[in-house]
Structure formats: C-alpha cells, structure tokens
Amino acid sequence: MKWVLLAVTIGLEVMGSLSLKAALDAPGWYVTVVIGYIGAFALLSRVLKLGMAIGVAYGIWGACGVALTALFSALLFGEPLTLPMLGGIALIILGVLTIELGSQRAQRRREREREADAGAAS
C-alpha cells in the first residue's frame, strides 16, 4: 500500500509543478497547484507513517518528480529535452535504485539482528 500511495504522491507533486507553469498564463491553475502540493505532502506523511524510510521515500519522490516533470514539460509545454538531460534522468533513476537497494539491505540486517537478539534472550 505504501508504494501505491508514494506513486500517487509523486503524481500529485508533478501535477502541482506542471500546473505552476500553466498558471503563469492562466491564473486559475493556481488552485491545482495548491491541491497538488498539499495532497502530495499529506500523502507523503501517510507513506512515512506506514513505515517507509524518509531517505527512500523522499529520494524516490524527488527523483521521480524531477524526471516526470521534465518529460511532461517537454510534451505539454514544448520545453527542451536534450540528450544530456535524458542522461541526467537516467542517472537520477540509477541513484534512486541504489538508495532503495541499500535500504533493503539495511532492513534485512536489522531483521537478522533482532532475530539474533530474540534468540539470545530465550
């Protein structure tokens, strides 16, 4: 469930960011900006309450938000998306994957330590 909520959080943040660009020409979009950002922060707090580490949640949220905003701004607003930018997006994704793998390794280590402590206490 926390991964689904994180995905929705990312979607709301991207929606808010893209709406901010649209609001420059049509101020009515500011309502969507506010909804997007408030919703994103509210759901991010829920993701954290469900037990996702903040380093992982924020890293994925931030990286995916940057990548998706760049891609959608190219599609919606005709902003440039160059080969170096695509390379940067790929590096962001690689960085997020590295953080997630490191987090999983740390979680397994904590679980083994708890099991060992429980076994020693018996």
C-alpha positions as CSV (number, residue, x, y, z in Angstrom):
1,M,0.0,0.0,0.0
2,K,2.8,2.4,0.8
3,W,4.2,2.1,-2.7
4,V,0.8,2.9,-4.3
5,L,0.5,5.9,-2.0
6,L,4.0,7.0,-2.9
7,A,3.1,6.8,-6.6
8,V,0.0,8.9,-6.1
9,T,2.2,11.4,-4.0
10,I,4.6,11.7,-7.0
11,G,1.7,12.2,-9.4
12,L,0.2,15.0,-7.2
13,E,3.6,16.7,-6.9
14,V,4.2,16.5,-10.7
15,M,0.6,17.8,-11.3
16,G,1.3,20.7,-9.0
17,S,4.6,21.6,-10.7
18,L,3.1,21.4,-14.2
19,S,0.1,23.5,-13.1
20,L,2.5,26.1,-11.7
21,K,3.9,26.5,-15.3
22,A,0.4,26.6,-16.7
23,A,-0.7,29.2,-14.1
24,L,1.8,31.7,-15.5
25,D,-0.6,32.3,-18.4
26,A,-3.9,31.2,-16.8
27,P,-4.1,32.0,-13.0
28,G,-6.9,29.6,-12.5
29,W,-4.4,26.8,-12.5
30,Y,-3.1,28.0,-9.1
31,V,-6.0,26.1,-7.5
32,T,-4.5,22.9,-9.0
33,V,-1.0,23.9,-7.8
34,V,-2.3,24.2,-4.2
35,I,-4.3,20.9,-4.4
36,G,-1.3,19.1,-5.9
37,Y,1.3,20.2,-3.3
38,I,-1.0,19.9,-0.3
39,G,-2.1,16.4,-1.4
40,A,1.5,15.4,-2.1
41,F,2.7,16.4,1.4
42,A,-0.3,14.9,3.1
43,L,0.2,11.5,1.3
44,L,4.0,11.6,1.9
45,S,3.3,11.9,5.6
46,R,1.0,8.9,5.3
47,V,3.7,6.9,3.4
48,L,6.1,7.7,6.3
49,K,3.6,6.6,8.9
50,L,3.2,3.3,7.0
51,G,6.9,2.7,7.7
52,M,8.8,3.7,4.6
53,A,12.2,5.3,5.5
54,I,12.3,9.0,4.8
55,G,15.5,8.7,2.8
56,V,13.9,6.2,0.5
57,A,10.5,8.0,0.2
58,Y,12.0,11.4,-0.3
59,G,14.6,10.2,-2.7
60,I,12.1,8.4,-4.9
61,W,9.6,11.2,-4.6
62,G,12.2,13.8,-5.6
63,A,13.9,11.9,-8.3
64,C,10.7,10.7,-10.0
65,G,9.2,14.2,-9.6
66,V,12.2,15.7,-11.4
67,A,12.2,13.1,-14.2
68,L,8.5,13.1,-14.8
69,T,8.2,16.9,-14.7
70,A,11.0,17.2,-17.2
71,L,9.4,14.7,-19.5
72,F,5.8,16.1,-19.2
73,S,7.0,19.7,-19.6
74,A,8.6,18.7,-22.9
75,L,5.4,17.1,-24.0
76,L,3.0,19.8,-22.7
77,F,4.9,23.0,-23.0
78,G,7.5,22.2,-25.7
79,E,10.4,22.7,-23.3
80,P,13.7,21.2,-24.5
81,L,14.7,17.7,-23.6
82,T,18.2,17.2,-24.7
83,L,20.4,14.1,-24.7
84,P,22.4,15.3,-21.7
85,M,19.1,15.9,-19.8
86,L,17.9,12.3,-20.6
87,G,21.3,11.1,-19.4
88,G,20.7,13.1,-16.2
89,I,17.3,11.5,-15.7
90,A,18.9,8.1,-16.2
91,L,21.4,8.9,-13.5
92,I,18.7,10.0,-11.2
93,I,16.9,6.7,-11.7
94,L,20.1,4.8,-11.1
95,G,20.7,6.8,-7.9
96,V,17.2,6.1,-6.6
97,L,17.6,2.4,-7.3
98,T,20.9,2.4,-5.4
99,I,19.2,4.1,-2.4
100,E,16.4,1.5,-2.5
101,L,18.7,-1.4,-2.7
102,G,20.8,-0.1,0.2
103,S,17.7,0.4,2.2
104,Q,16.6,-3.1,1.6
105,R,20.0,-4.4,2.7
106,A,19.9,-2.4,5.9
107,Q,16.4,-3.6,6.6
108,R,17.4,-7.3,6.3
109,R,20.4,-6.7,8.6
110,R,18.2,-5.1,11.2
111,E,15.8,-8.1,11.0
112,R,18.7,-10.6,11.4
113,E,20.0,-8.6,14.4
114,R,16.5,-8.7,16.0
115,E,16.2,-12.4,15.4
116,A,19.7,-12.9,17.0
117,D,18.8,-10.8,20.0
118,A,15.5,-12.7,20.4
119,G,17.3,-16.0,20.2
120,A,19.9,-14.9,22.8
121,A,17.2,-13.7,25.2
122,S,15.4,-17.1,25.1
